[in-house]
Amino acid sequence: MNAPRLRYEPDGSLYHDWPFEIDQAEATTYLAVLRRNLPAGTTDNEGTDDAPDTTWVDWRWAPRAEQIARIFWPGVQVTAAANPRYQGCPSPHTELVKALADARKAIVAAESLVRCGAAPVPSFGQRAAEIAGRR
C-alpha cells in the first residue's frame, strides 16, 4: 500500500511522511481536502503539493487529519509512541469526517456508473455554467 506514514510528536503534532512511490494525484487530492477542512495555517508541506516529502498538522487538528487520511488509506500506519495520550482516533470532528467519507463513496460510485455506461454523464444545468463562467 502506497500511503503516507503518520506519526505523532510529543507535542501532539501529526506528521505525514510521504513515500516516494505515492500516487501523486491521490496525494494532491488528499492535501486539497485536508486544507479545505482545516483552518488556514494549521498545515505545512516540506516539498511541493505535487511531490510532498513531509506534511505537518497542528496538534489541535491532528485527530481530524488522521481521520481524513483513513478515508483515503484505511490501513494507514500511525506511530503514536511519542504521544502517550493517543487513544486511537478520538475526535470531536467525527461527524464531519463521516460526511466526507460518505461523499467520497458517493462520488466514486457515480464515477464508476458513468465510466461503465450505466448512467449518463450528468448535466449541471445553466446555473452551474453561469457560476463556472464567473470564476
KOLTIKOL-128982 format. One record per residue: residue number from 0; residue in three letters; x, y, z of N, C-alpha, C, O, CB in turn. Coordinates in steps of 0.001 Angstrom, whole numbers, plus 500000, padded with zeros to 6 digits. Glycine has a CB too. Layout:
   resi   resn      n.u      n.v      n.w     ca.u     ca.v     ca.w      c.u      c.v      c.w      o.u      o.v      o.w     cb.u     cb.v     cb.w
    NUM    ALA        X        Y        Z        X        Y        Z        X        Y        Z        X        Y        Z        X        Y        Z
...
//
This chain:
   resi   resn      n.u      n.v      n.w     ca.u     ca.v     ca.w      c.u      c.v      c.w      o.u      o.v      o.w     cb.u     cb.v     cb.w
      0    MET   500851   498824   500000   500000   500000   500000   500896   501239   500000   501761   501384   500864   499032   499998   501229
      1    ASN   500693   502107   499054   501440   503353   498992   500635   504437   499679   499816   505112   499057   501761   503746   497530
      2    ALA   500875   504590   500946   500205   505597   501757   501256   506290   502601   502324   505731   502851   499088   504969   502649
      3    PRO   500959   507507   503042   501917   508149   503939   501934   507424   505280   500951   506796   505674   501572   509645   504136
      4    ARG   503052   507518   505964   503102   507026   507335   502822   508229   508236   503415   509293   508057   504501   506346   507672
      5    LEU   501938   508063   509183   501591   509145   510094   502307   508920   511416   502398   507792   511900   500053   509234   510303
      6    ARG   502809   509993   511990   503477   509873   513289   503162   511103   514124   503178   512237   513645   505017   509704   513119
      7    TYR   502879   510838   515371   502628   511907   516331   503915   512250   517064   504703   511368   517406   501523   511501   517332
      8    GLU   504115   513522   517296   505232   514005   518093   504735   514197   519534   503526   514222   519763   505820   515344   517501
      9    PRO   505647   514334   520505   505223   514507   521902   504266   515690   522117   503417   515643   523007   506440   514691   522774
     10    ASP   504402   516742   521311   503514   517897   521477   502138   517662   520861   501255   518511   520986   504144   519131   520857
     11    GLY   501942   516518   520196   500652   516195   519598   500574   516496   518110   499603   516119   517453   499576   516939   520304
     12    SER   501585   517172   517569   501594   517449   516133   501635   516144   515356   502228   515160   515797   502794   518344   515751
     13    LEU   500998   516151   514197   500953   514964   513345   501786   515228   512099   501639   516261   511447   499486   514593   512966
     14    TYR   502658   514286   511779   503472   514384   510572   503094   513266   509618   502872   512127   510029   504981   514325   510910
     15    HIS   503024   513608   508344   502812   512638   507276   504157   512479   506581   504698   513450   506052   501672   513096   506265
     16    ASP   504693   511290   506576   505921   511005   505832   505501   510311   504547   504996   509188   504570   506933   510115   506671
     17    TRP   505715   510991   503421   505219   510513   502132   506237   509595   501468   507405   509964   501346   504892   511696   501209
     18    PRO   505818   508402   501034   506738   507511   500324   506981   508025   498904   506148   508726   498330   506179   506066   500287
     19    PHE   508104   507673   498370   508458   508098   497017   507451   507570   495991   507171   508237   494994   509873   507619   496662
     20    GLU   506910   506380   496234   506031   505722   495265   504577   506173   495354   503724   505589   494685   506097   504237   495456
     21    ILE   504264   507181   496147   502868   507604   496337   502248   508036   495014   502919   508642   494178   502785   508756   497360
     22    ASP   500991   507731   494829   500231   508191   493665   500076   509707   493817   499378   510173   494718   498813   507460   493552
     23    GLN   500716   510464   492949   500757   511920   493102   499380   512555   493016   499102   513519   493728   501654   512524   492051
     24    ALA   498511   512032   492154   497158   512588   492051   496405   512380   493364   495689   513270   493824   496385   511936   490875
     25    GLU   496569   511212   493956   495903   510921   495225   496450   511812   496342   495685   512327   497157   496078   509437   495594
     26    ALA   497763   511991   496378   498375   512849   497394   497908   514297   497233   497589   514961   498219   499912   512772   497308
     27    THR   497868   514780   496003   497430   516148   495744   495980   516334   496161   495630   517344   496770   497605   516499   494263
     28    THR   495135   515357   495832   493723   515423   496217   493579   515405   497728   492814   516186   498294   492937   514258   495598
     29    TYR   494313   514516   498381   494264   514437   499845   494665   515777   500472   493983   516267   501372   495191   513306   500359
     30    LEU   495758   516365   500005   496220   517631   500576   495198   518741   500354   495019   519602   501215   497568   518030   499969
     31    ALA   494521   518724   499190   493475   519719   498941   492306   519535   499906   491779   520511   500439   492980   519624   497488
     32    VAL   491901   518283   500129   490816   518002   501080   491240   518409   502486   490451   518983   503237   490425   516498   501047
     33    LEU   492474   518113   502835   492984   518466   504160   492934   519976   504368   492446   520449   505395   494425   517951   504341
     34    ARG   493434   520726   503399   493437   522187   503520   492018   522748   503569   491745   523722   504270   494203   522814   502353
     35    ARG   491131   522121   502821   489739   522592   502770   489009   522366   504102   488063   523085   504424   488985   521881   501638
     36    ASN   489449   521377   504862   488752   521003   506088   489496   521346   507376   489068   520964   508465   488480   519550   506064
     37    LEU   490609   522067   507250   491351   522540   508418   491549   524045   508275   491634   524552   507156   492729   521798   508563
     38    PRO   491624   524759   509385   491850   526204   509295   493190   526536   508631   494135   525749   508675   491795   526829   510687
     39    ALA   493244   527698   508026   494485   528152   507384   495601   528214   508423   495379   528612   509566   494289   529545   506709
     40    GLY   496792   527818   508013   497955   527891   508875   498139   526697   509795   499051   526694   510622   497878   529108   509685
     41    THR   497295   525683   509668   497416   524516   510549   498119   523353   509871   498286   522295   510478   496047   524074   511020
     42    THR   498535   523531   508618   499309   522513   507911   500491   523182   507222   500468   524380   506938   498425   521748   506878
     43    ASP   501516   522392   506963   502681   522904   506250   503342   521743   505520   503497   520658   506081   503685   523601   507225
     44    ASN   503725   521968   504291   504381   520945   503477   505861   521227   503343   506275   522369   503146   503740   520862   502096
     45    GLU   506645   520187   503450   508052   520241   503057   508076   519580   501698   507691   518418   501574   509034   519520   504113
     46    GLY   508506   520271   500702   508380   519806   499329   507238   520571   498686   506881   521654   499149   508140   518262   499261
     47    THR   506664   520024   497631   505562   520680   496948   504305   519837   497076   504365   518678   497485   505903   520925   495469
     48    ASP   503159   520426   496723   501909   519659   496745   501958   518501   495756   501353   517456   495993   500714   520569   496428
     49    ASP   502674   518681   494652   502770   517615   493653   503723   516512   494083   503578   515369   493650   503220   518184   492322
     50    ALA   504685   516833   494921   505654   515830   495390   506035   516138   496837   507159   516561   497107   506927   515806   494479
     51    PRO   505087   515924   497780   505403   516248   499165   506403   515273   499771   506433   514096   499410   504141   516265   499992
     52    ASP   507209   515764   500684   508130   514913   501448   507532   514640   502829   507407   513493   503259   509539   515585   501579
     53    THR   507171   515720   503504   506581   515635   504840   505509   516709   504953   505674   517822   504452   507667   515801   505960
     54    THR   504414   516366   505613   503355   517337   505883   503131   517378   507386   502988   516340   508032   502032   516975   505123
     55    TRP   503100   518589   507936   502870   518799   509362   501442   519275   509563   500923   520055   508764   503882   519820   509953
     56    VAL   500798   518799   510645   499464   519270   511038   499521   519677   512507   500025   518931   513346   498365   518163   510798
     57    ASP   499007   520854   512808   498958   521366   514172   498242   520382   515092   497279   519736   514678   498262   522733   514208
     58    TRP   498696   520266   516317   498173   519276   517266   496679   519394   517488   496010   518386   517719   498876   519408   518583
     59    ARG   496132   520624   517421   494688   520786   517664   493850   520142   516580   492688   519807   516811   494333   522257   517768
     60    TRP   494423   519964   515396   493674   519433   514255   494181   518069   513824   493701   517514   512836   493746   520393   513088
     61    ALA   495142   517525   514547   495730   516230   514187   494712   515090   514137   494763   514297   513196   496815   515881   515168
     62    PRO   493791   514965   515097   492827   513867   515004   491948   513944   513747   491647   512921   513133   491946   513861   516237
     63    ARG   491541   515159   513370   490733   515311   512158   491562   514917   510933   491067   514228   510040   490214   516772   512020
     64    ALA   492816   515353   510895   493677   514996   509769   493870   513489   509686   493878   512921   508594   495034   515692   509891
     65    GLU   494023   512844   510829   494179   511389   510836   492924   510712   510298   493016   509762   509519   494487   510883   512258
     66    GLN   491758   511192   510705   490516   510603   510214   490382   510778   508701   489957   509857   508004   489314   511231   510925
     67    ILE   490740   511948   508199   490668   512178   506756   491650   511259   506026   491329   510725   504964   490967   513663   506422
     68    ALA   492836   511074   506588   493813   510157   505976   493248   508741   505924   493494   508014   504961   495150   510170   506764
     69    ARG   492498   508343   506942   491919   506994   506964   490823   506815   505916   490527   505687   505520   491355   506693   508345
     70    ILE   490226   507902   505467   489266   507822   504363   490004   507433   503087   489536   506590   502321   488511   509175   504174
     71    PHE   491151   508048   502867   491939   507784   501664   492684   506457   501742   492761   505721   500759   492926   508910   501434
     72    TRP   493224   506160   502902   494031   504948   503096   493587   504267   504387   494173   504519   505439   495563   505286   503142
     73    PRO   492568   503409   504333   492025   502798   505561   493064   502075   506419   492912   502028   507640   490943   501825   505196
     74    GLY   494101   501517   505826   495105   500792   506599   496342   501594   506908   497398   501018   507168   495497   499571   505879
     75    VAL   496242   502913   506888   497417   503761   507107   498053   503461   508462   497356   503251   509455   497034   505251   507018
     76    GLN   499386   503444   508488   500123   503192   509727   500257   504485   510518   500620   505526   509970   501519   502593   509428
     77    VAL   499961   504409   511811   500086   505568   512690   501014   505197   513834   500754   504248   514574   498692   506035   513225
     78    THR   502093   505948   513972   503016   505737   515075   502719   506810   516110   502838   508005   515842   504516   505786   514601
     79    ALA   502331   506361   517296   501953   507320   518328   502772   507143   519603   502386   507641   520660   500477   507186   518643
     80    ALA   503885   506448   519513   504699   506194   520706   505136   507491   521379   505307   507533   522598   505926   505363   520339
     81    ALA   505317   508543   520593   505776   509807   521156   504653   510576   521847   504915   511559   522541   506387   510662   520070
     82    ASN   503421   510146   521668   502283   510843   522248   501541   509891   523183   500668   509153   522727   501336   511385   521140
     83    PRO   501862   509888   524471   501284   508909   525392   499777   509038   525576   499141   508103   526063   501946   509029   526719
     84    ARG   499185   510180   525198   497738   510351   525352   496947   509896   524126   495721   509995   524109   497424   511798   525640
     85    TYR   497637   509404   523112   496956   508940   521902   496042   507767   522228   496459   506815   522888   497979   508538   520821
     86    GLN   494791   507833   521763   493828   506768   522055   493118   506322   520791   491890   506233   520778   492806   507235   523095
     87    GLY   493834   506049   519764   493199   505622   518519   492983   506807   517627   493929   507326   517035   491874   504913   518786
     88    CYS   491773   507233   517524   491473   508364   516661   490271   509118   517209   489327   509371   516461   491213   507900   515215
     89    PRO   490272   509488   518496   489127   510218   519025   489114   511631   518472   490164   512257   518331   489155   510241   520560
     90    SER   487950   512126   518164   487892   513470   517636   486490   514039   517769   485511   513316   517588   488338   513491   516185
     91    PRO   486382   515319   518081   485067   515952   518067   484582   516207   516646   483468   516689   516440   485104   517258   518844
     92    HIS   485419   515883   515671   485105   516161   514281   484567   514931   513553   484510   514924   512324   486332   516682   513572
     93    THR   484174   513899   514285   483794   512625   513683   482656   512776   512679   482701   512165   511611   483394   511642   514762
     94    GLU   481652   513566   512990   480504   513713   512085   480928   514331   510752   480491   513878   509694   479411   514578   512742
     95    LEU   481774   515361   510795   482252   515979   509563   483049   514984   508741   482866   514887   507528   483103   517211   509873
     96    VAL   483926   514251   509389   484759   513292   508663   483898   512170   508082   484162   511708   506972   485848   512707   509590
     97    LYS   482876   511725   508811   481966   510705   508295   481244   511234   507059   481074   510511   506078   480945   510278   509381
     98    ALA   480823   512492   507107   480165   513089   505942   481111   513144   504747   480695   512892   503616   479659   514500   506276
     99    LEU   482383   513471   504990   483371   513478   503911   483547   512080   503323   483625   511920   502105   484718   514010   504422
    100    ALA   483610   511071   504191   483763   509691   503723   482558   509266   502893   482714   508638   501845   483949   508735   504912
    101    ASP   481360   509605   503356   480148   509256   502608   480120   509961   501252   479735   509371   500243   478892   509621   503420
    102    ALA   480532   511229   501242   480558   511974   499977   481558   511363   499010   481278   511242   497818   480901   513450   500224
    103    ARG   482721   510979   499516   483738   510360   498648   483223   509042   498063   483436   508769   496882   485049   510114   499437
    104    LYS   482551   508227   498875   481988   506967   498380   480948   507225   497299   480909   506516   496294   481362   506167   499532
    105    ALA   480105   508236   497498   479080   508560   496510   479703   509029   495202   479234   508664   494124   478137   509631   497054
    106    ILE   480750   509830   495290   481422   510317   494082   482072   509163   493328   481958   509077   492105   482480   511380   494441
    107    VAL   482749   508280   494046   483399   507129   493409   482355   506241   492739   482574   505763   491626   484212   506315   494445
    108    ALA   481221   506014   493407   480163   505185   492823   479590   505837   491570   479365   505160   490567   479045   504940   493846
    109    ALA   479355   507143   491621   478814   507851   490456   479800   507822   489296   479400   507612   488151   478472   509304   490819
    110    GLU   481075   508027   489575   482086   507970   488515   482119   506585   487879   482256   506465   486661   483477   508331   489073
    111    SER   481996   505556   488684   482016   504188   488164   480827   503930   487256   480971   503300   486209   482024   503180   489311
    112    LEU   479662   504407   487643   478466   504226   486816   478603   504937   485474   478216   504394   484439   477229   504741   487552
    113    VAL   479151   506143   485490   479342   506887   484247   480380   506192   483370   480178   506052   482164   479772   508340   484542
    114    ARG   481506   505750   483977   482559   505094   483203   482087   503825   482503   482463   503568   481359   483716   504764   484101
    115    CYS   481265   503034   483187   480824   501776   482568   479574   501960   481717   479068   500990   481152   480560   500730   483640
    116    GLY   479070   503183   481617   477941   503458   480743   476593   503166   481370   475582   503220   480670   478076   502674   479498
    117    ALA   476531   502862   482642   475268   502549   483310   474487   503806   483675   473301   503733   483998   475529   501725   484559
    118    ALA   475144   504944   483626   474472   506210   483938   474973   507263   482962   476134   507243   482555   474731   506650   485424
    119    PRO   474086   508187   482589   474534   509253   481666   475448   510233   482386   475393   510375   483607   473320   510008   481063
    120    VAL   476275   510896   481619   477131   511934   482177   476206   513040   482675   475355   513514   481922   478177   512474   481115
    121    PRO   476360   513459   483935   475425   514447   484488   475581   515812   483833   476676   516233   483458   475628   514576   485990
    122    SER   474453   516480   483712   474441   517859   483244   474182   518724   484462   473240   518475   485216   473360   518096   482116
    123    PHE   474995   519719   484656   474859   520531   485852   473985   521756   485631   473790   522561   486542   476212   520957   486334
    124    GLY   473463   521893   484427   472481   522931   484178   473062   524301   483913   474265   524539   484024   471571   523015   485316
    125    GLN   472150   525193   483558   472503   526551   483179   473148   527316   484337   474135   528023   484137   471270   527289   482691
    126    ARG   472604   527181   485531   473129   527935   486675   474579   527552   486977   475403   528416   487277   472256   527696   487916
    127    ALA   474887   526264   486896   476265   525817   487139   477196   526405   486084   478312   526811   486408   476353   524266   487132
    128    ALA   476757   526459   484833   477581   527033   483771   477824   528515   484025   478920   529023   483785   476915   526830   482402
    129    GLU   476797   529205   484510   476952   530636   484826   477968   530833   485942   478825   531713   485862   475596   531256   485232
    130    ILE   477869   530014   486978   478803   530133   488113   480219   529834   487653   481154   530551   488010   478402   529175   489266
    131    ALA   480383   528779   486862   481716   528409   486378   482310   529499   485503   483522   529712   485512   481656   527098   485601
    132    GLY   481467   530190   484749   481931   531253   483876   482375   532503   484614   483173   533279   484087   480861   531606   482918
    133    ARG   481882   532707   485800   482222   533905   486580   483581   533807   487236   484162   534836   487580   481178   534151   487638
    134    ARG   484112   532606   487422   485381   532461   488136   486498   532613   487221   487653   532524   487637   485483   531156   488829
//
